[in-house]
Amino acid sequence: MLGYPVPLAMATQHPDSASRGFTVEEEVEEALRDLLPRSRGGLGLDEKMIDYEGKLTPYHQVSWVVEETLRHGLQPGEDFLLTPRIPSERLEDPERQIMVLWGVLVANKKSIVKAGSQAVRYIITPMCSSGYEVYVLQRRILKMQRLAEEELGVKTGYIEVIPLVEDMEALLHVDKILEGMKNALLTHLGLHYSHYRVLLGKSDTALAYGHAASSIALVYALSRLYKWAEEENTRVHPIIGVGALPFRGHLSPWSVEVFVKQYSGYSTVTIQSGIRYDQGPRAVEKVVNTLLENLHEKPRILSPEEEKLLINIARLFTSEYLRFILRVVELIPHIAVFVPRRRARLSHGEYPRSIEMSLAFAAEKELLAMKPPKNLKLPRAISYAASLYTMGVPPSLIGLGRGLQRVEKELGGEALEFLLKALPLLRHDMEYDIRFYVPEVAMSYIKDEKAMQLLKEDISIVRSFLGGNTAEPTEEYVETLKSAERAIKLGIKEAAEQAIARAGVMRGSLG
């Protein structure tokens, strides 16, 4: 494997590719292509996430991928790992989680019997906020393994849990989650992990807190994980969960050299559908090679004073992000309906996203008074980002300009300088996303004058920060967004989806 002893490049089933979608049947062939070496026409990645979170993935898909890879001479557990992301039992039925787990154990049985090694060594649990959740799942896995051994007559291998941490508060306390996980596993199950894998997700934090605050949260979490591993004399292998565009992490060939500096300390990075299909094999190769060259670099270690400063900075950026978003938040679900669906998902509205926690984090009376309706269900991060781009609004720039200005004014020039050193990717994010600001399209959707004023302020400050020499959107991109706007207003779904997809291809990912 590329990143021995744990994989480096995790191919996922995120629905962020603008150029094509996948049926669940096609996902088996897709997994094979992801895992085959480059010399055999594959992408040469060494881990595949089989995703069940809010997704209609067949329970047997893990087995099908095992069988397909064996047919092509790949050795599970040595050439690659399959790592399912299972349903959250808090947001879906517990029985669905149990069905998925049974499918995983059947896949491991096949892998062990036919290849002598297990394909699945880890299972990802989403939206994790406590170590207790990991213990509950690990206990369930062990119970089902005992049943499988009795009923199937074969061992299904040793499987550990990867917590997926994807909220600001959880990211800021990720070391406490691992501490709770370690203690619960040892106390109740007598288990002690030799190492810990933890997946740090950017997208949901960006949706609720804004781009800058979510970037801060990941850098903060990497520092906390490194310090915890040192104190506990153990190994922690962070997985950075990011997409191709700035709002969702900016892992693309033009930004990867800076990405590896900002998120140093990673062990594994997700290679999502946008980069694999909208940017292609050469882009993937460039990204993976750069990730491999910079693997095992030590993260930026933050002092307690620096941690406090970054939290204060994140709070200011969150406030400015919400100041705009709360004025347009009810528009977004209406546009998201027209964003093309690239994977087979559960019914719309499963796993809805919320900004309630971010309002509490910002802790400003003015924002609390603007709280959205309780029944408002925001789409997931990819559709959310794609909707904002469709409105002519680059999501990473929302609140960014005003946030930078406020940091300098309230916390001083040194604080701003420290932020830019901690987030070297931020300048590249601005330079990339500014070209997707289309004011005439934004004004056609956004009728709130204050919202447009705030957006224009952001753009003006960002342009000034970049020295005024910034790219404009291409004529083709503007016309494509106008086509999408006309189709959305007329309710012509197919035409809207086609235009939104074309714009996504131009950006390098759907959202």
Long-range contacts (C-beta under 8 A, 24 or more apart in sequence): 1-46, 1-47, 1-78, 1-79, 1-80, 1-81, 2-44, 2-45, 2-46, 2-288, 2-292, 3-46, 3-267, 3-268, 3-292, 3-295, 5-195, 6-195, 6-197, 6-237, 6-267, 6-268, 7-45, 7-46, 7-47, 7-80, 7-81, 7-268, 8-46, 8-47, 8-267, 8-268, 8-269, 8-288, 8-291, 8-292, 8-295, 9-44, 9-45, 9-46, 9-47, 9-268, 9-269, 9-271, 9-288, 9-291, 10-45, 10-47, 10-48, 10-49, 10-83, 10-239, 10-268, 10-269, 10-270, 10-271, 11-35, 11-43, 11-45, 11-47, 11-48, 11-49, 11-270, 11-271, 11-276, 12-49, 12-51, 12-270, 12-271, 12-272, 12-273, 13-49, 13-50, 13-51, 13-55, 13-57, 13-273, 13-343, 14-51, 14-243, 14-270, 14-272, 14-273, 14-274, 14-343, 14-382, 15-273, 15-341, 15-342, 15-343, 15-345, 15-382, 15-510, 16-243, 16-244, 16-248, 16-272, 16-273, 16-274, 16-342, 16-382, 16-509, 16-510, 16-511, 17-273, 17-274, 17-276, 17-277, 17-278, 17-342, 17-509, 17-510, 18-274, 18-278, 18-340, 18-500, 18-501, 18-502, 18-503, 18-504, 18-505, 18-507, 18-509, 18-510, 19-277, 19-278, 19-501, 19-504, 19-505, 20-277, 20-342, 21-340, 21-341, 21-342, 21-343, 22-342, 22-343, 23-344, 24-56, 24-57, 24-58, 24-61, 24-344, 27-57, 27-61, 27-343, 28-61, 28-64, 28-65, 28-68, 29-68, 31-65, 31-68, 31-69, 31-82, 32-65, 32-68, 32-69, 32-72, 34-271, 34-276, 35-69, 35-74, 35-79, 35-80, 36-72, 36-74, 38-281, 38-285, 40-72, 43-271, 43-276, 43-281, 43-284, 43-285, 44-285, 44-288, 45-80, 45-271, 45-284, 45-288, 46-79, 46-80, 46-81, 47-80, 47-81, 47-82, 47-83, 47-268, 48-80, 48-81, 48-82, 48-83, 49-83, 49-84, 49-85, 49-124, 49-270, 50-82, 50-83, 50-84, 50-85, 51-84, 51-85, 51-343, 52-84, 52-85, 52-86, 52-87, 52-96, 52-100, 53-85, 53-86, 53-87, 53-88, 53-126, 53-351, 54-87, 54-91, 54-92, 54-345, 54-346, 54-350, 54-351, 54-380, 55-343, 55-344, 55-345, 55-346, 56-344, 56-345, 56-346, 57-344, 58-103, 59-99, 59-100, 59-102, 59-103, 60-103, 60-106, 60-107, 61-103, 62-103, 62-104, 62-106, 62-107, 62-119, 62-120, 63-103, 63-106, 63-107, 63-110, 65-107, 65-119, 66-107, 66-110, 66-111, 66-114, 66-119, 67-110, 69-119, 70-111, 70-114, 70-115, 75-115, 75-117, 76-111, 76-115, 76-117, 76-118, 76-119, 77-111, 77-115, 77-117, 77-118, 77-119, 77-121, 78-117, 80-119, 81-119, 81-120, 81-121, 81-122, 82-107, 82-119, 82-120, 83-120, 83-121, 83-122, 83-123, 83-124, 83-162, 84-120, 84-123, 84-124, 85-123, 85-124, 85-125, 85-126, 85-164, 86-123, 86-124, 86-125, 86-126, 86-137, 87-126, 88-125, 88-126, 88-127, 88-351, 90-127, 91-127, 91-350, 91-351, 92-346, 92-350, 97-140, 98-140, 98-144, 101-140, 101-141, 101-144, 102-144, 102-148, 104-159, 105-144, 105-145, 105-148, 105-152, 105-156, 106-148, 106-152, 108-156, 108-157, 108-159, 109-148, 109-152, 109-154, 109-156, 111-157, 112-154, 112-155, 112-156, 112-157, 113-154, 118-156, 118-157, 118-158, 120-157, 120-159, 121-157, 121-158, 121-159, 121-160, 122-159, 122-160, 122-161, 122-162, 122-197, 123-159, 123-160, 123-161, 123-162, 124-161, 124-162, 124-163, 124-164, 124-199, 125-161, 125-162, 125-163, 125-164, 126-164, 126-166, 127-164, 127-166, 127-167, 128-163, 128-164, 128-165, 128-170, 128-177, 129-165, 129-167, 129-169, 129-170, 129-177, 130-177, 130-180, 131-163, 131-176, 131-177, 131-178, 131-179, 131-180, 131-181, 131-182, 131-183, 131-184, 132-180, 132-184, 133-163, 134-161, 134-163, 134-177, 134-181, 134-184, 134-185, 135-181, 135-184, 135-185, 135-188, 135-189, 137-161, 138-185, 138-189, 138-191, 139-188, 139-189, 142-189, 160-193, 160-197, 162-197, 162-198, 162-199, 162-239, 163-198, 163-199, 164-199, 164-201, 164-241, 165-198, 165-199, 165-200, 165-201, 165-221, 166-200, 166-201, 166-202, 166-203, 166-204, 166-205, 166-241, 167-204, 167-205, 167-208, 167-357, 168-205, 168-208, 168-209, 168-213, 168-214, 168-217, 168-314, 168-318, 168-357, 168-358, 168-361, 169-357, 169-361, 171-200, 171-205, 171-217, 171-218, 171-220, 171-221, 172-217, 172-220, 172-221, 172-224, 172-311, 173-224, 174-198, 174-200, 174-221, 174-224, 174-225, 175-224, 175-225, 175-227, 175-228, 178-225, 178-228, 178-236, 179-228, 182-232, 193-234, 194-234, 194-235, 195-234, 195-235, 195-236, 195-237, 196-229, 196-234, 196-235, 196-236, 196-237, 197-236, 197-237, 197-238, 197-239, 197-267, 197-268, 198-225, 198-236, 198-237, 198-238, 198-239, 199-238, 199-239, 199-241, 200-238, 200-239, 200-240, 200-241, 201-241, 202-240, 202-241, 202-242, 202-243, 202-248, 202-249, 203-241, 203-242, 203-243, 203-247, 203-248, 203-249, 203-381, 203-382, 203-385, 204-353, 204-381, 206-247, 206-248, 206-381, 206-385, 206-395, 206-396, 207-353, 207-355, 207-378, 207-381, 207-384, 207-385, 208-353, 208-354, 208-355, 208-357, 208-358, 209-314, 209-317, 209-318, 209-321, 209-358, 209-361, 210-317, 210-318, 210-320, 210-321, 210-322, 210-325, 210-398, 210-399, 210-400, 210-403, 211-246, 211-247, 211-321, 211-395, 211-396, 211-397, 211-398, 211-400, 211-429, 212-313, 212-314, 212-317, 212-321, 212-399, 212-400, 212-403, 212-423, 212-426, 213-314, 213-315, 213-317, 213-318, 213-321, 215-262, 215-423, 215-425, 215-426, 216-310, 216-311, 216-313, 216-314, 216-317, 216-419, 216-422, 216-423, 217-314, 218-263, 219-262, 219-263, 219-299, 219-300, 219-302, 219-310, 219-422, 219-423, 220-302, 220-307, 220-310, 220-311, 222-263, 222-264, 222-265, 222-266, 222-299, 222-300, 223-265, 223-299, 223-300, 223-301, 223-302, 223-307, 225-265, 225-299, 226-265, 226-298, 226-299, 226-301, 227-301, 237-267, 237-268, 238-265, 238-266, 238-267, 238-268, 239-266, 239-267, 239-268, 239-269, 239-270, 240-266, 240-268, 240-269, 240-270, 241-270, 242-269, 242-270, 242-272, 243-270, 243-272, 243-274, 243-275, 243-382, 243-509, 243-511, 244-272, 244-274, 244-275, 244-278, 244-279, 244-508, 244-509, 245-274, 245-385, 245-396, 245-432, 245-433, 245-507, 245-508, 245-509, 245-511, 246-394, 246-395, 246-396, 246-428, 246-429, 246-432, 246-433, 247-381, 247-385, 247-394, 247-395, 247-396, 247-433, 247-511, 248-381, 248-382, 248-385, 248-509, 248-511, 250-425, 250-428, 250-429, 250-432, 251-275, 251-287, 252-279, 252-283, 252-287, 252-508, 253-279, 253-282, 253-283, 253-286, 253-287, 254-428, 254-432, 255-425, 255-428, 255-429, 255-432, 256-286, 256-287, 256-290, 256-291, 257-290, 258-424, 258-425, 258-428, 259-425, 260-290, 260-291, 260-293, 260-294, 260-297, 261-294, 261-424, 261-425, 262-422, 262-423, 262-424, 262-425, 263-299, 264-294, 264-297, 264-298, 264-299, 264-300, 265-297, 265-298, 265-299, 265-300, 266-291, 266-295, 267-295, 267-296, 272-509, 273-342, 274-504, 274-508, 274-509, 274-510, 275-508, 275-509, 278-504, 278-505, 278-507, 278-508, 278-509, 278-510, 279-508, 279-509, 300-422, 306-418, 309-411, 309-415, 309-418, 310-419, 310-422, 312-411, 313-407, 313-411, 313-415, 313-419, 314-361, 315-361, 315-362, 315-363, 316-403, 316-406, 316-407, 316-410, 316-411, 317-399, 317-400, 317-403, 317-407, 318-358, 318-361, 318-362, 318-399, 319-362, 319-364, 319-367, 319-399, 319-403, 319-406, 320-399, 320-400, 320-402, 320-403, 320-406, 321-398, 321-399, 321-400, 321-403, 322-355, 322-358, 322-359, 322-362, 322-367, 322-370, 322-399, 323-366, 323-367, 323-399, 323-402, 323-454, 324-398, 324-399, 324-451, 324-454, 324-455, 324-458, 325-355, 325-398, 325-399, 326-355, 326-367, 326-370, 326-371, 326-372, 327-370, 327-446, 327-448, 327-450, 327-451, 327-454, 328-391, 328-445, 328-446, 328-448, 328-451, 329-355, 329-372, 329-376, 329-378, 330-372, 330-373, 330-376, 331-391, 331-445, 331-446, 332-378, 332-379, 332-384, 332-387, 332-388, 333-376, 333-377, 333-378, 333-379, 335-387, 335-390, 335-391, 335-445, 335-488, 336-379, 336-383, 336-384, 336-386, 336-387, 337-493, 338-390, 338-484, 338-487, 338-488, 338-493, 338-496, 338-497, 338-500, 339-379, 339-382, 339-383, 339-386, 339-387, 339-390, 339-497, 339-500, 339-510, 339-511, 340-497, 340-500, 340-501, 340-510, 342-510, 349-377, 351-380, 352-377, 352-378, 352-379, 353-377, 353-378, 353-379, 353-380, 353-381, 353-384, 354-378, 381-511, 382-510, 382-511, 383-511, 384-511, 385-511, 386-500, 386-504, 386-510, 386-511, 387-511, 389-436, 389-503, 389-504, 389-507, 389-511, 390-481, 390-484, 390-485, 390-488, 390-500, 390-503, 391-441, 391-442, 391-445, 391-446, 392-436, 392-437, 392-438, 392-439, 392-440, 392-441, 392-442, 392-445, 392-481, 393-437, 393-442, 393-446, 393-455, 394-433, 394-434, 394-436, 394-437, 395-433, 396-429, 396-430, 396-433, 397-430, 397-433, 397-434, 397-437, 397-458, 397-459, 397-462, 398-455, 398-458, 399-458, 400-426, 400-430, 400-458, 400-462, 401-457, 401-458, 401-459, 401-460, 401-461, 401-462, 401-465, 402-454, 402-457, 402-458, 402-461, 404-461, 404-462, 404-465, 405-461, 427-466, 430-462, 430-465, 430-466, 431-466, 431-470, 431-471, 434-459, 434-462, 434-463, 434-466, 434-470, 434-471, 435-470, 435-471, 435-472, 435-473, 435-474, 435-477, 436-473, 436-477, 436-507, 437-473, 438-473, 438-477, 438-478, 438-481, 440-478, 441-478, 441-481, 441-482, 441-485, 444-485, 445-485, 474-506, 476-506, 477-503, 477-506, 480-506
